[in-house]
Amino acid sequence: TMLRESWELVRRAKKQSRELGVLQHVPLGPRVSLLEKAQKRYADTKDHQLEANSVGEHVKLLKFQHGLETTTGKAIFVDSSVSDTICTCLSMGLYADAEKLRSIFKVPIERFYLLKIKALSATYNWPALEKF
Amino acid sequence: MAQLPNLDNAPINLSLLREKAQEDLIDILDTLRGRKVLYLDPKLSGPLALIAQTSLLKEHGVENLFHLSAEPVQSECENVLYLVRPRISLMKGIAEQIKHDKELRVQKSYFIYFMPRCTRVCQKVLEDEQVLDDVTTGEFPLHFIPFDEDVLSLELDTAYKDYRVDGDSSGLWYVARAITNLQLSFGIIPNVKAKGKAASQVSDMLKHMRQEYPGTTYGTGISEIDTVVLIDRHVDMVTPMCSQLTYEGLLDEFLHINNGAAEVDSSIVLGSAQATKKPQSDKKIKVPLNSSDKLYRELRDLNFGVVGQVLQRKTTTMKNDYAEVTTMNQSVSELKDFVKKLNILPEMTRHVSLAQHLSATYTNKQSFLDQLHIEQTLVEGVNYDVTSAHVQTMIYKQDPLISVLRLLIMLSLTSGGLKQKDFDNFRRELLHSYGFEYLILLSNLEKAGLLKKQEGRNNVWPHLIKALKLVVEDVDDANPNDIAYVFSGYAPLSVRIVEIALKRGWRSIEAALKLLPGPHLEWSQTNESVVEPPQETSGLERQENGGVGDGRRLLVLVMFIGGVTFAEISALRFLSAQVPTCPSRPCRMIVINFNIVDLGVGDEWQA
């Protein structure tokens, strides 16, 4: 039941953000607090360390994405996956942010390079690809 | 609307089932006098189209037909009829509509018909929403929907997930009820075989249902069906994860067959000539795919590798016929024969284009061949490291989630679980690549036992391959001698145990069956009573004392609880044409199932 409840929280968090998503710069507060509650629930059980960690990572990602949206003024980050966020950063030339994401989420180097190739070739950034 | 499937060649009178369903539907429509608006559960429109055509609804006063949504009622009609599955979300939608009308002080009569029955939960929801007093409720007891002359379905598309993940076994009750109803029409089924937990539960329910009404007569006292084999889908989840290689299977994999038809871009079927004339015609057309199409009937179960050859052979014959006609003087009757042969032309064109589309767009692609190669390695149960590395790379590259999950599930099932390190790693990588929202999906798959970590126990898969001969070398896809032809070398586990059950009885593979989840049981019943303990002989040897008249074909029902794939249906059709143990009495099979598995892991697993 604990688990069920925490799923419900994750789902509610998602739903809430979807409803608010129409507005620009939604406050992340309520969504994050729901997720944190879910994380706690997971952490209380013995067998769900990965779930607890993942929800924790989700919070980190949301905050990071929110920051990106504020600095770039583009509402294209929130609710995309870690890989997609890195990809978007790379294709917009935000290399420092991509590197930051890589270290926060301990992205394996192989995946990071694949994303880089994808991002650079999608934006026809041949010089950067050459250098890489 | 497409034609209803032709059921004339069915081994039992399936038209009877359909006519009964039509009558019930008409009764429901006629209980409401005059014009009415019909709101349909979106999930029911496909199955209903196999029962009745829209014209029938019109004849019985249906003015407008809508899919049920939260929108207010858009009709002047005073009678509002809802035809729905007992789903909570739909009850809320209905309540919204009624409340909306109430606010506007519009007087209407509301009727809700549940298919196949009304549940207490639904009533409770209506009560909580304070609309229960405004509606009249009834039931539309339709269980089996005839898809084809040898396929029936219950079309309960979330029932398996409800059962495996949420522990909701109401789907099993529907199965037992449906089989009992079949017995009411076609006589007691003397032999029951079941494998897996859900199957044994259904088998228990069947006994109970008989005991509940002791005096009931079943059919005409003659058993038209000899054996029912109940298989819990959980017993074999490897097969639905494999890419289907039969013609019908591939059409389903790439174009998705729903309710006996596929929606295809018009440019594909109409051919390029017409497509260039109307460049903007990216409209979808519905192509019916069932036995009414004679050519399809011949092609659908073939391994796709040989479909091209068969089509080519047919075209060549036609061409030669044509050449003869143009060069020689023909009598009128010969010309008539020729023209008759031409009737098949539209079908020929259609399947040539479809086959061409499949091979050009999908099956000739390197990625598809790679996928097949990995699946083959997985099925053979060798080389954990290579396959897991491959899946890893697929996740990195963000390949379609569904393909990744199918392989990952296969890996987990054929290697006795993922290594602890990989188990965490894969899940983390999946969440990173595709988004954290898939956490729930992963938990559900874990709960259903599709993804798990290794726990000391031995891996049973290699034993199963050996005991049941699941990997068959050198199958000739063109002239197959084993069901393994449907997957070019892998004999689907699920069908293999059905085959053995019918040919030799399950006793011969007791050890292997014990390795598979859930109990297995065989028992018999007669018109008078349930016979226990189970008879020792298999169904085919035992039919002397069954009620089946001599010279009739022995009929076997195979019920997959949790869905079946087209490839498995093809393998069963192959079996029913074969059955060498009983030369005088070839058996026929009808496949019945919850629903036809779309891609193994559908959307319903998300919630």
Interface residues (C-beta under 8 A of the other chain):
Chain A: L3 W7 V10 R11 K14 L50 E51 S54 V55 E57 H58 L61 D79 S80 S81 V82 S83 D84 F105 V107 P108 E110 R111 L114
Chain B: Y396 K397 Q398 D424 R427 R428 E429 L431 H432 S433 Y434 G435 F436 E437 L439 I440 S443
